[in-house]
Amino acid sequence: MEAVRRWRSDWRYPTTLLCIYGFFSTVKPLEPFLIPYLTGPEKNLTTEQVNNQIFPVWTYSYLSVLVPVFLLTDWLRYKPVVVFQSVTLFITTAMLLWLKSVSAMQAMQFFYGVVTASEVAYFSYIYSVVDQKRYRKATSYCRSVQLLGYTVGSVLGQLLISFNLMSYNNILVLTLVLTAIALLVSCLLPMPQQSMFFHRRHTGQETGTEGAKRHEDGTWDETEHTSIAKISLKEIRDEKAEETDTEDKAGVGLDDKGPRTEDLEELVGAESCSKVLILLWRDFCQCYSSRQLLYWSVWWAMATCGYNQTVNYVQVLWEHVQPSQNLSIYNGGVEAVSNLLSAATSYGIGFTEVRWEQWGELALGGFSGLGAAALFLMTFVGNIWVCYAGYVIFKCLYMLLITIAMYQIAADLSMERYALVFGANNFGALTLQTIITSVVVDSRGLGLGIIPQFTIYASYFSFIAVVFSLRGLFIIWRAQRNKESTPSVKNEPPELEEHRF
């Protein structure tokens, strides 16, 4: 019994459960074949209905619920939102299986937007129950298992379709079973006692953030409000008495003073929404005061917008080039290959010794240009294998660049600011994506066909490539000029050097 208690209190217990949940919630065998399923005899929808009326709903719903879900995730302390995500994923799969009309599929896309927005709880949960020194390892495990789940789902779907082992409907029934397992595992997750903003507890000692200390006047260091408190209930009980004694000796209590700006760092329990929003805004302004971080974040938002549009509608392009009703398709195999190669490129970038602060933006521009070229090939070469190859290249390039961007942005940020900045970048990407969807894709806008759409996406990445290539060249030129001017100071005559000082 004691061994079980120790295991449940160890960091590996919640990490293992979260990995199991991540695996079963991402094994989706039908996802690479969604367009053939919707346009086939099971649903009997047209490609125009799917492209211009159904798919845009996901973008709108994702944007509309992203911020509320982010705040609810912190307020409810992560686990309820993880459970809610698995429930909405089950509802989405059930609607896809049993409903048929355009309006029903639009409702299904709305629920899937809620599922996507709730992913913030999955990636935030682990930081509330794991020590800071375990962050990197726990994050690596969770991300790797998610990638494994997507790969297994793609391979499984390809095998089931290619060998006629299951119909589309039976594959969805299998997905429902896997989602039910994920739901059960999510209910077993331990409930975190603290969160980033709404539920924070201070004990007068370090709480998972190096250098965060309490002063004699009862205030905390400036950087403390962006840390994540990670103290178990046992530790809280043991330290509560000590904290009370310390405050009595200092002669300062939380209730002895009126509300001040610096007291935002000392909030205990459920903080008010207004104070949380002030704290979020202050962190946001502080993070984006760095010009270099701002440029990298602009690329992140713009490129992620184009990537999401490409991934969301690439099956429509494949269906246009080679209709699934006439010939065999290999969408699942292509997704599996692209996921594995993307993981390899992202992993390999960690072993490259490059001064990304100098060469990074030129790399963003150059590789974005290659991605644009791959999209142009996919659009204008009417060969399905060229489309497949272009998609794999495009996805690998994006994963390579987003890894570099994540590293550069996160290098000077604490973990909590990491989450805030990454969330803000994704929100910016989603805002751009909503604008493009409403203008280009939606039937109430231009309602363009798939070829004009991908022409716009390719041109969009070409614009990104030009902008960041020019900026990258400017940074290199400025660095070279500074390097050339430095020796001139060192080579000055002695009398000039003396005069300078």
C-alpha positions in Angstrom: 0.0 0.0 0.0 2.8 2.3 0.8 4.5 1.6 -2.5 1.2 2.5 -4.3 1.0 5.8 -2.3 4.6 6.7 -3.2 4.0 5.9 -6.9 0.9 8.1 -7.0 2.8 11.0 -5.4 5.7 10.6 -7.9 5.8 12.9 -11.0 5.7 9.8 -13.3 2.2 8.9 -12.2 0.4 12.0 -13.7 2.8 12.0 -16.6 2.0 8.4 -17.5 -1.7 9.0 -17.3 -1.5 12.1 -19.4 0.6 10.3 -22.0 -2.0 7.4 -22.1 -4.7 10.0 -22.5 -2.8 11.8 -25.2 -2.2 8.6 -27.2 -5.8 7.4 -27.2 -7.3 10.8 -27.9 -5.0 11.3 -31.0 -5.4 7.9 -32.7 -7.9 8.9 -35.4 -7.8 6.4 -38.3 -10.4 8.2 -40.3 -8.9 11.7 -40.2 -6.7 11.3 -43.3 -9.8 10.1 -45.2 -12.3 12.7 -44.0 -13.0 14.2 -47.4 -13.6 10.9 -49.1 -15.9 9.9 -46.3 -17.9 13.1 -46.4 -18.2 13.2 -50.2 -18.8 9.5 -50.5 -22.1 7.5 -50.3 -22.1 7.6 -46.4 -22.7 11.3 -46.2 -23.3 12.3 -49.9 -22.1 15.8 -49.6 -20.4 17.8 -52.4 -16.9 19.0 -52.3 -18.1 22.6 -52.5 -20.3 22.1 -49.4 -17.4 20.6 -47.4 -14.9 23.2 -48.6 -17.0 26.4 -48.4 -19.7 25.7 -45.8 -18.6 23.1 -43.3 -14.8 23.4 -42.8 -14.9 27.2 -42.2 -17.0 26.7 -39.1 -14.0 25.1 -37.3 -11.9 28.2 -37.7 -14.7 30.5 -36.4 -15.5 28.3 -33.4 -11.9 27.8 -32.5 -11.3 31.6 -32.4 -14.5 32.3 -30.4 -13.8 29.8 -27.6 -10.0 30.0 -27.4 -9.8 32.9 -24.8 -12.7 31.7 -22.6 -11.3 28.2 -22.6 -7.9 29.5 -21.6 -9.3 31.4 -18.6 -11.6 28.5 -17.6 -8.6 26.1 -17.8 -6.8 28.1 -15.2 -9.8 28.8 -13.0 -10.9 25.1 -13.0 -7.4 23.9 -12.5 -6.8 22.0 -15.8 -8.3 18.5 -15.1 -12.0 19.4 -15.6 -11.1 20.9 -19.0 -9.1 17.8 -20.0 -12.2 15.7 -19.1 -14.4 18.2 -21.0 -12.1 17.9 -24.1 -12.5 14.1 -24.1 -16.3 14.4 -23.8 -16.5 16.9 -26.7 -14.2 14.7 -28.8 -16.6 11.8 -28.2 -19.5 14.0 -29.2 -17.7 15.1 -32.3 -17.0 11.5 -33.4 -20.6 10.4 -32.6 -22.0 13.3 -34.7 -19.7 12.4 -37.6 -20.9 8.8 -37.4 -24.7 9.2 -37.1 -25.6 12.6 -38.6 -25.6 13.6 -42.3 -26.9 17.0 -43.2 -24.7 20.1 -43.8 -26.0 21.8 -40.7 -25.2 18.8 -38.6 -21.7 18.7 -40.0 -21.3 22.4 -39.2 -22.3 21.6 -35.6 -19.8 18.8 -35.6 -17.1 21.3 -36.7 -18.1 23.6 -33.9 -17.6 20.9 -31.3 -14.2 20.0 -32.9 -13.2 23.7 -32.5 -13.9 23.4 -28.8 -11.8 20.2 -28.7 -8.9 22.0 -30.4 -9.1 25.0 -28.1 -9.1 22.7 -25.1 -5.7 21.4 -25.9 -4.3 24.3 -23.8 -5.4 22.2 -20.7 -3.5 19.2 -21.9 -0.2 21.1 -22.2 -0.7 23.2 -19.1 -1.8 20.4 -16.7 1.6 18.8 -16.5 3.3 22.0 -15.3 0.9 22.2 -12.3 1.7 18.7 -10.9 5.4 18.3 -11.9 8.5 19.9 -10.4 10.1 22.5 -12.6 13.2 20.4 -13.1 11.0 17.7 -14.7 9.4 20.1 -17.2 11.5 19.3 -20.2 11.3 15.5 -19.7 7.5 15.5 -19.0 6.9 17.8 -22.0 9.0 15.6 -24.3 7.1 12.5 -23.2 3.7 14.1 -23.8 4.5 15.6 -27.2 6.2 12.4 -28.4 3.2 10.3 -27.4 0.8 12.6 -29.2 2.9 12.4 -32.3 3.0 8.6 -31.9 -0.8 8.6 -31.6 -1.3 10.6 -34.8 1.2 8.3 -36.7 -0.5 5.1 -35.5 -3.9 6.5 -36.4 -2.7 7.4 -39.9 -1.0 4.0 -40.5 -4.0 2.1 -39.1 -6.5 4.0 -41.2 -4.4 3.4 -44.4 -4.2 -0.4 -43.6 -7.9 -0.7 -42.9 -8.9 1.2 -46.0 -6.3 -0.3 -48.4 -7.1 -3.9 -47.4 -10.9 -3.3 -47.0 -10.8 -4.6 -43.5 -13.3 -2.0 -42.2 -15.8 0.4 -43.6 -15.7 4.1 -42.8 -18.5 3.8 -40.3 -16.9 0.8 -38.5 -13.6 2.8 -38.3 -15.6 5.6 -36.6 -17.0 3.0 -34.1 -13.4 2.0 -33.3 -12.5 5.6 -32.8 -15.4 6.0 -30.4 -14.0 3.1 -28.3 -10.6 4.7 -28.3 -12.1 8.0 -27.2 -14.0 6.3 -24.4 -10.7 4.9 -23.1 -9.2 8.4 -23.2 -12.2 9.7 -21.3 -11.8 7.1 -18.6 -8.1 7.8 -18.2 -8.8 11.6 -18.0 -11.0 11.0 -15.0 -8.2 9.2 -13.2 -5.8 12.2 -13.4 -5.0 13.7 -10.0 -6.5 17.1 -9.4 -3.9 19.9 -9.3 -4.1 22.2 -6.2 -2.8 25.3 -7.9 -2.8 27.1 -11.2 -1.0 30.0 -12.9 -3.3 32.9 -12.0 -6.6 32.0 -10.2 -5.3 29.5 -7.7 -1.9 30.5 -6.4 -0.4 29.8 -3.0 2.7 31.4 -1.5 4.5 30.0 1.5 7.4 32.4 2.1 9.8 29.9 0.4 10.7 29.1 -3.2 7.8 27.4 -4.9 9.3 26.0 -8.0 10.9 29.2 -9.5 14.5 29.9 -8.8 15.2 33.2 -7.2 11.6 33.9 -6.2 11.8 35.1 -2.5 9.7 37.0 -0.1 11.0 40.3 1.2 10.6 41.5 4.8 7.9 43.9 3.9 5.7 41.1 2.7 6.2 41.7 -1.1 7.6 39.3 -3.6 10.3 39.6 -6.3 9.0 41.1 -9.6 9.5 37.8 -11.5 7.6 35.8 -8.9 4.2 36.5 -10.3 5.1 34.7 -13.5 6.1 31.5 -11.8 4.0 28.4 -11.3 3.6 27.3 -7.7 4.1 23.6 -7.4 3.6 22.5 -3.8 1.8 19.4 -2.7 -0.8 19.4 0.0 1.5 17.8 2.4 4.1 20.4 1.9 1.5 23.2 2.3 0.4 21.8 5.7 4.0 21.5 6.9 4.8 25.0 5.9 1.7 26.8 6.9 2.6 27.3 10.5 6.1 28.5 9.5 4.6 31.1 7.2 2.4 32.4 9.9 5.3 32.8 12.3 7.4 34.6 9.6 4.6 37.1 8.9 4.1 37.8 12.6 7.7 38.5 13.1 7.8 40.9 10.1 4.7 42.6 11.4 3.1 42.4 8.0 -0.1 40.6 7.0 -1.9 40.4 3.7 -4.9 42.1 5.3 -3.0 45.0 6.8 -2.8 47.1 3.7 -5.1 48.4 1.0 -5.0 47.1 -2.6 -1.8 48.2 -4.4 -0.3 47.2 -7.7 2.6 45.4 -6.1 0.1 43.3 -4.1 -1.0 41.5 -7.3 1.9 39.1 -6.7 0.5 38.1 -3.3 -3.0 36.9 -4.3 -4.1 33.8 -2.5 -6.9 31.5 -3.5 -9.3 32.4 -6.3 -8.2 35.8 -7.6 -10.7 38.2 -9.2 -10.9 38.2 -12.9 -10.1 41.9 -13.1 -6.8 41.4 -11.3 -6.0 38.4 -13.3 -6.5 40.4 -16.5 -4.3 43.1 -15.3 -1.6 40.6 -14.4 -1.9 39.0 -17.9 -1.7 42.4 -19.6 1.4 43.4 -17.7 3.1 40.1 -18.5 2.1 40.5 -22.2 3.5 44.0 -22.5 6.7 43.0 -20.8 7.3 40.0 -23.0 6.7 41.8 -26.3 8.8 44.8 -25.4 11.7 42.8 -27.0 11.9 43.7 -30.7 13.6 40.5 -31.7 10.9 38.4 -29.9 8.2 40.5 -31.6 9.7 39.7 -35.1 9.9 36.0 -34.4 6.3 36.1 -33.0 5.1 37.8 -36.2 6.6 35.0 -38.3 5.0 32.5 -36.0 1.5 33.9 -36.3 1.8 34.4 -40.1 3.3 31.0 -40.9 1.0 29.1 -38.5 -2.0 30.7 -40.2 -0.8 29.6 -43.6 0.1 26.1 -42.3 -3.3 25.6 -40.7 -5.1 26.6 -43.9 -2.9 24.3 -46.0 -3.4 21.3 -43.7 -7.1 21.8 -43.3 -7.8 21.9 -47.0 -5.1 19.7 -48.5 -7.4 16.7 -48.7 -9.8 18.8 -50.8 -6.8 19.4 -53.2 -5.9 15.7 -53.2 -9.6 14.8 -54.0 -9.5 17.3 -56.9 -6.3 15.9 -58.3 -7.3 12.2 -57.9 -10.9 11.5 -56.9 -11.0 8.7 -54.2 -14.1 7.1 -55.8 -12.0 6.2 -58.9 -8.6 5.2 -57.7 -6.8 4.1 -54.5 -5.7 6.8 -52.2 -2.8 6.9 -49.7 -3.6 9.8 -47.5 -3.0 7.9 -44.3 0.5 6.8 -45.4 1.4 10.3 -46.5 0.3 11.7 -43.1 2.3 9.1 -41.3 5.4 9.8 -43.3 5.1 13.5 -42.9 4.6 13.2 -39.1 7.7 11.0 -38.7 9.9 13.1 -41.0 8.7 16.3 -39.2 9.6 14.8 -35.9 13.0 13.9 -37.2 13.7 17.4 -38.5 12.5 19.0 -35.3 14.7 16.6 -33.2 17.7 17.1 -35.4 17.6 20.9 -35.2 18.6 20.5 -31.5 22.0 19.2 -32.5 22.9 22.0 -35.0 25.3 24.6 -33.9 24.0 27.8 -35.6 23.9 31.4 -34.3 20.1 31.6 -34.8 20.0 35.1 -33.4 22.0 36.2 -36.5 21.0 33.7 -39.2 17.6 32.7 -37.9 15.5 35.3 -39.8 17.3 34.6 -43.0 16.5 30.9 -42.4 12.9 31.8 -41.8 12.7 33.6 -45.1 14.7 31.1 -47.2 12.8 28.0 -45.9 9.5 29.8 -46.2 10.4 30.4 -49.8 11.0 26.6 -50.3 7.6 25.9 -48.7 6.0 28.4 -51.1 7.6 26.6 -54.0 6.3 23.2 -52.7 2.8 24.7 -52.6 3.0 26.0 -56.1 4.0 22.6 -57.3 1.1 21.0 -55.5 -1.3 23.5 -57.1 -0.2 23.5 -60.7 1.2 20.0 -61.3 -1.8 17.7 -61.6 -0.1 14.6 -60.3 -1.1 13.1 -57.0 2.4 11.9 -56.1 3.8 15.4 -56.7 1.0 16.7 -54.3 2.0 14.1 -51.7 5.7 14.9 -52.0 5.1 18.6 -51.9 2.9 18.3 -48.8 5.6 16.2 -47.0 8.3 18.8 -47.8 6.1 21.7 -46.8 5.1 20.1 -43.5 8.7 19.2 -42.6 9.9 22.8 -43.4 7.2 24.3 -41.2 8.0 22.0 -38.3 11.7 22.8 -38.7 11.1 26.5 -38.6 8.5 26.5 -35.8 11.0 24.5 -33.7 13.6 27.2 -34.3 11.1 30.0 -33.5 10.0 28.2 -30.3 13.6 27.8 -29.1 14.5 31.5 -29.8 11.4 32.9 -28.2 11.5 30.6 -25.2 15.2 31.1 -24.6 14.7 34.3 -22.5 11.3 33.5 -21.0 10.2 31.7 -17.9 7.8 28.8 -18.3 4.7 30.8 -17.5 5.6 33.5 -19.9 6.4 30.8 -22.4 2.8 29.7 -22.2 1.4 33.2 -22.4 3.6 34.2 -25.4 2.9 31.0 -27.3 -0.8 31.3 -26.6 -0.8 34.9 -27.9 1.1 33.9 -31.0 -1.4 31.2 -31.7 -4.3 33.6 -31.1 -2.8 36.0 -33.7 -2.4 33.1 -36.1 -6.0 32.1 -35.6 -7.2 35.7 -36.1 -5.4 35.9 -39.4 -6.8 32.5 -40.4 -10.3 33.6 -39.6 -9.9 36.6 -41.9 -8.5 34.5 -44.7 -11.2 31.9 -44.3 -14.1 34.4 -44.2 -12.8 36.2 -47.3 -11.3 33.4 -49.5 -13.0 30.2 -48.5 -16.4 30.9 -46.9 -19.4 30.7 -49.4 -20.5 34.1 -47.9 -17.2 35.6 -49.0 -15.5 34.9 -52.3 -16.1 31.1 -52.0 -13.1 30.3 -54.2 -12.4 26.8 -55.6 -9.5 24.7 -54.2 -7.0 25.7 -57.0 -7.4 29.5 -56.5 -7.2 28.9 -52.7 -3.9 27.1 -52.9 -2.6 29.7 -55.3 -3.3 32.3 -52.6 -1.7 30.2 -49.9 1.5 29.8 -52.0 1.6 33.5 -52.7 1.1 34.2 -49.0 4.2 32.2 -48.1 6.1 33.9 -50.9 5.3 37.2 -49.2 6.5 35.9 -45.9 9.7 34.6 -47.6 10.5 38.0 -49.1 9.9 40.0 -45.9 12.0 37.8 -43.7 14.7 37.3 -46.2 15.2 41.0 -46.5 15.2 41.4 -42.8 17.6 38.5 -42.4 20.0 40.1 -44.9 19.7 43.4 -43.1 20.7 41.8 -39.8 23.7 40.1 -41.3 24.8 43.3 -43.0 24.4 45.2 -39.7 26.4 42.5 -37.8 29.1 42.6 -40.4 29.3 46.4 -40.2 29.6 46.3 -36.5 32.3 43.7 -36.7 34.3 45.8 -39.1 34.0 49.0 -37.0 35.2 47.2 -33.8 38.8 46.8 -34.8 39.1 50.5 -35.8 38.6 51.3 -32.1 41.2 48.9 -31.0 43.7 50.2 -33.6 43.5 53.8 -32.6 46.7 55.6 -31.6 47.5 55.5 -27.9 46.9 59.2 -27.6 43.4 58.9 -29.0 42.6 56.1 -26.7 43.7 58.1 -23.7 41.7 61.1 -25.0 38.7 58.9 -25.4 38.8 57.9 -21.7 
